[in-house]
Amino acid sequence: MAKGDVHTSYDDDSGKWVNRREGITRASSSHDTAAEASARGKDLARSTDNEWLRHRKDNGEIQERNTYGDDSHPPKG
């Protein structure tokens, strides 16, 4: 994944949903709900033509993703 992709995940330490860009340890934003964090994460990714990924709260697996800008691997069909 490209540097700058935005990951939305639950942070156990703070008890909040956070957005982090790849390559940067500090959260770009934190939110009380997954919906709020996801909306902001999508905006962050869209503004820089990067990918947005939302991770599950319980196990951290990728639950949802979207690519903004040029997609090097577009879906077939």
Long-range contacts (C-beta under 8 A, 24 or more apart in sequence): 1-51, 2-50, 2-51, 4-48, 4-50, 5-45, 5-50, 5-51, 5-52, 5-53, 6-41, 6-42, 6-44, 6-45, 6-50, 6-51, 6-52, 6-53, 7-41, 7-53, 7-54, 7-55, 8-34, 8-37, 8-38, 8-41, 8-52, 8-53, 8-54, 8-55, 9-54, 9-55, 9-57, 9-60, 10-34, 10-55, 10-57, 19-44, 21-50, 38-64, 42-66, 42-68
